[in-house]
Amino acid sequence: MGNNENNQINFYKGKNNVFDENEVKEKDKQIEVIQKDIVKIFSSSHLSFLLGAGCSDESVGTMNSIWDSLKKDLPECPINQIEHNKNLEKLLEVLYARQFYLENTENKNDLENIKKCINKIQKGIFDKCNVKGNDVKETLATYQSFYKKLMYRENALSKINIFTTNYDLFNEKAMDDLVIIYCNGFSGNVNRYFNPMTFNYAYAEQIGLSDKKYHVLDKYVYLYKLHGSINWIEEEKENTLFKIKEVQNPKFEDNKNYIIYPTPLKQSNSFGSPYSDLFREFQKKLLLQDNILVVIGYSFADEHINNIIYQALATIPKFRLIVFSYAEVEENNELKKIKDFDDPRVWIIEGKIKKEPEETNNQEKDKNQNICDFNYIVENFLLDENEDDKNLEKTLSQYFNKGNNDSR
C-alpha cells in the first residue's frame, strides 16, 4: 500500500476501495463505515473466526522472536541448509522429514542431533506459549472482551466457530473465566481424550422436568486448534480409539510427544488424527451456505488452510471472507493474490490512525495505531456489549420526552 505512512485506512471489497468510491476521507467516518458493516455480519446464519499468531503476539511474541531467542542454543543440525526465513514451523517440518529419513536408513550419524534440535524448538515454542502472570493480563483481557461480545449474537442463530493456529491457551482461559462452555474436540472428565464426534454435539438444558424439551445453551462455542496445543500430548493407551490427551497445567518433558505442529510423517500429522479431523471440520464449516469467515492476526502462511478458504470461495456463492490485515496488502503476496481476484465477497481492511497524544507516551514508535491490532478490532469493530442497553435507553428517553411534551 505504501500509504500507511500517511495513516491511510483502506477498506477493499474486491479490488475497490470503499473509501475512494464514496470519497470518505475523514478517519472517524471511515472507522464508522467499517463498524457498521462488521456489525451486520453478526446476523449471518453461520459465523466463524480464524485467529492467528497476531492475536497473542503481545504476550507470546512472533515466530521470528522465538527463533532469535533459540538460534544460539540449538545443537548442531543442518538448519543453515534449510530455507525457513525464521519460520520455526517450516523448520520443524523439514527436520521431521530428516528424522523420518534417518530412522528408516542405516545412516544414524545425525539422528540424535536432529532429535535434539526438534526437542529444543518444541520446548522454545512451548515455553513462549505457556505464559503466566503479568505477561498475560492485557492479552487475556482482550480475549475476554472478544468472547463477551460474541455472546451478544442472536441466540437463535448457529453457534460461533473459532478456528485458531495458536498453541497458547488464551481462548480456553478467557472462556473459563467467563463461564462459557466450549467444545474443543475432547471428551472425558478426569482423563480427556480427543474424540471428533464431540463437534457434532451441542450443550443443552432441559426446559421442564415434566416434558422432554431442551434448549441449547446460549453461551456455547466450538473451538478448533488447527495446529495443536501446548496441552495436547500423544499417549499410547489401551481402550481408546484416539491417543491424543488433553492435560491440565502442562509442563514440558523431553520424553513427551507434544502435539504442537502437524508433520505429514507421523501418525499425529496433518493427514492423521487429530489434524485430519480438525481440518475436515474447518472445511465442513466453511462450505455451509451463508457463512462468513473473519480472519484476524493470520498472515496466510499455511497453504493447507489457504486452500480450504479458496475452495469455499470457488464453490459457495454466499461465502464471504473478511480479513483484518495487520501488514499492508501489497507486502503479503498471498493476500495480494486474494485481493486481485477482485471478488466483492472478499473484504480486506488495513490501515493506521494517529494515537491521541496521551496514548503515545512520547515514543515515536507508538504514534500510530494499527486498526487491525486484535485489541483495537475487539474494542472498536465488534458488537458493543452495551448496544442493546443504549438503544433501549434512547427509545425510553424519546418516549418519555414525547409524553411530557404532549401533556403540556
N, C-alpha and C positions, 0 to 999 in steps of 0.2 A: 504494500500500500504506500509506504513511504510518507504517508500523510499524517501518521500518528505523531510525528514530531511536532505537528501543529495542533495536536489534540483533536483530530478529526474522528468522528464516530461514523461508522458505516453499517448500514442495515440492508444486506443484499437479499432479494428474493429472486432466485436465479442469478443472472449477471447484473440485474438492475438494482441500483442503489435507491431505496425508497426516498431517502432524503434529497437526492438530486432531482428525482422526478417531481417531487412535491415542493421543492425549493424550501425545505425546512432547514434553517441554518442555526437557530438558537439551540444551545446544548440542552437546556431544560425541556424544550419542546421535543427534541429528539429522544431524550430519555422517556418522556411521556408517551410518545408513539410506540416505543418498544414495550413499555409497561402494558399498554392497552392490548397489544397483540399477544403478548405472552400470557396474560391473564385469561384470554379466550381459550387457550389450549387446554385449560383445566376442565372444560366441558366435553372434551373428546371422549369417545366411548372407551378407548384404550390409550393409556398414557404410560410411557416408560422413560427412564433416565439412564444415561450411561455416564458414570463418574470415573474420571481418570486421575492420574497422579497429581494433577494440578490442584485438586480439591484438598489434598492433605499436605501439600509441599511446605507450608509454613512450619509444620511440626516434624515431618518426615524427611523433607528435602527431596531433591530430584535424583534420578539415576546417576546423573553427572556428578553430583556432590558425593554420593555414596562411593562412586568409583574413585574420586580424588582422595577419599579417606582410606581406601583399601589398597591402592595400587602399590604402595611401598612395602606392604606386608604380605603380598601374595607370594607363595612359594614358586619355585621355578616351574614354569609351564609355558607352552607356546603362545602366550597371549599377544606377543608382539607381532605374530604372524597372522592374527585374526583381525579382520576389519569390523570393529564393533562400535566405533565412534562413542565410546564411553557408555554404551548401552549394555548394562550387565545382563539383561535378559537374553540379548543376542549372543553375548559371550558365553553364557551358560548353555545355550542351545548347541553351540559348536563344541564346547567342552564335553557335554554329554555324548555327542556323536563320537568324539575322540575316545572317550571312555568305553563306549559300546564296542568300538572297533578293536581296542586293545584287549578287552575282555574276551573277545572271540578270535584272537590270534595268539600265536606263541610268543610274540614280542610284548613282554610285560615291563620293559625298562621304564617307560614314562607313566605307567598306570598309577602308581602311588602319588606321584606329583600332581597328576590330573585330578585325582580324588581329593587331595588336599586343597587344590585350587577351588574346586567346586564347593567343598565344605566351607572354605574361607568366604567365598562370595555369598553363599546362603546365609552364613552367620552374620555377615555385614548387612544384608538386606533385612534379616530377622531383627537385629539389634536396632536398626534405624526405624523399623515399623512398629516395634514394641515399645513405643514411647509412653512415658508416665509423668506424673507430677505437673509442675508448672508449664512444661513444654507442650502440654496438650490442651490447656484451658481454652485458649481462643479458638483453636480449630474445632474442638469438641462443641463449643458454644455455637459455632456456625452450623455444624451438622444438626445440633438440636433444633435450631431455628428452622433449618431446612425441613426437617420432618414435622415440626409443628405446623408449618404452612401447608405441607402436603395433606395433612389431615382435614383441611378445610375444603377439600374436593367433595363434590356431591356424593353422598353415601350410596345412592342408587347405581352409580357407575362402577365399572370394574375396578378392582384394587390395583394400586400402582406397583409397577415392576421397577426395581432398582438393579441395574447391572453395573458392575464395577471391576476394573482391572487391578484395584488396590489390594494389597495384602494386609493392611493395617485393620484395626478393629473399631474405627471411629463410627461406622454405621451401626454396629452392634451395640456399642456403649451408649450412643445417643438414643437409640430406641429403647434400650433397657431403662435409661434414666427417665424417659417419657412414658414408660409403661405401655409401649406399643408392641403388640405381638407380631412377630415376623416369622416367615418360613425361609430357611436358608438351605433346605435340602437334607437336613439331618433329622433323625428320629431317635427316640430313647430319652431317658431321664438321667440316670447315673452314668451310663455309657452311651454316648451318642455317635451313631454311625451314619454315613451318607446313604440316603435312600431317595432316589429321584422321584419316586411315586408321591412324596410329600408335596411336590409342586402342584399336584392335581387336587390337593385338599384345601379346604377353607376352614377357618375357625369360627364356630357359630355358638350362639347361646339359645337355650330353649326359652320360648316366649311365655308359655304357660305350662304348669305342671300337669294339667288335665288333658291337653292336646299335644300332638306331636308336631308342633310348628317351631321352626328355628329361624333365627335371624343372624346373618353373617356379621361378625363384629365390624364396626366402623373403622377402628384403629387396627388395621392389618396390612402388612406389606410383604411382598415377595422380594427376597434379596438373593442375587446371583453373583458369586465371586468368581469371575471367569478365569482368572489366573491362579486361583487358590488363595490360601490364607496362612498366616503365621501360626494359627492354632489348629491346623489340619495336619495330621500325621498318617502315614501308611503303616498299618498294624496288621500283621497276619494273625487271624484268629478264626477258630472253627465256628460253625453255625452262623456265620454272617455272609451274606451274598456280596457285600461291599466291604473293602478293607480300609476305608478312609474314616478316621476317627477325629471327632472334634474334642479338643481338650480345653479345660479352663486354666487360666493363669499360665500360659505357655512359657516354657524355659528351653533354651536351645541346648540340645545334647548332640554330640558328634555322631552317635550311633542311630539317631532317629532320621527317618526319611520324611522331611517336611515338604508338604505339597504347596510350594510357592512359585513354581513355574512349570508350565506344560512342556514336556520334551517328547517328541514322537518316537523315542527309542525305549520307552519303559511302559509298564502296564498302566501306571498313573500318568497318562500323557494326553495330548490333545486329541488323540484318536481312541482313547480308552477312558474308563471312568476315573475320576468324576468329570473330566473336561469334556468328553463327548456329550455327556448328559447336559452339562451347563450350556454348551454351545448349541445343542439341539433346542433347548428351551429358549435361548436367545433368538434363534431362527424362527421358532414357532410363534413367539410373541410378536415379532416384527411383521410376520405375514398375516396377522389379523387385520380385518378391514377397519378402516377409520382409526388407524393407530398413529401415534406421534412419538418420535424418539427425540429427546432433548439431550444434547451432548455437552458436558461441562468438564473442563480440565483434561480432555483426551486429545492427544496430538495426532491421531490416526496412524500410529506406528505399527499396529498389529494387523497384518494382512488378512488373517482369518476373520477378525471382527469386521474389517472394512468390506470384505467380500459379501458377508451376510447383509450388511447395510445396503450395498449396491444391488443385491438380489431383491431386497424389499422395494427399492426404488424402481427396479425394472419390471416387477411383476404385480405390485399392488398399487392401483391407480390413486387410492386415497391415502397412501402412506405419506407422512411428512417428516422431514428431518430438520431439526433446529439446532444449529451449532453456535455455541459461545466460544469464540476463538481468542485465546489469550495472546497468541502470536499473530502477526499480520498474515493475512491470507496469502499474499504473494511470497511469503517466506516459507510456506509449508506446501511442498509440491503436491501432496495428496489432496489437501484442502483446496488448492488452486484448481486441481483437476475437477473436483466436485462442483466448484463454482462455475467452471467453464462448461459444465453440462447444460447450463442455462435452463435449469428446471425450476419453475416457480414454487414447487413443493419444497425446495431446499432453501432454508433461511440461514444466513450466516451473519452473525453480529460480532463486531470488533470495534476497538477504539479506546481512547483515553480521554479523561477530562482533568481539569486542574483541581487539585485539592484546595480546600479552604485554608487560609494562612495558618490557622491554629492547628491544623492537622499535619502540617509538614514538618514540624519540629526543626525548622530551618535547615533541613537536609536536602540538598539538591536532588538526590535520587528519589525522594519521596514526594516531589511536587506534582507528579502525575498519578492519577488513579486509573488503573485499567478496569474498565467496566465489566470485563469478563473474569475478574477475580471472583472466586466462589462466594466469598463473603458479600461482595457488592451485589452479585446476582441475587443471592438469598434476600438481602435487605431491601433491594430496590425493584426487582422484577417479578418475584413470585407473589402469590396471593397474600394480601395484607391480612394477618390473623385477626385484625380488629375491623375489617372492612364491613362485615355484616352489622356490627355494633354501630359503626359510624353511619351507615345508611339508615338504620333504624332510628338513631338519634336525630338525623337530619329530617326524616319523614315525620317523626313526632313533633319536632320543633315547628315544622311548616304547618302541621295540623293545628297545634295549639295556638300558633300565631294567627292563623286564619280564624279560629274560633273566637279569639279575643277581639279581632277586628270586626267580626260580624256582630258581636254583642254590643259594640259601641253605638 
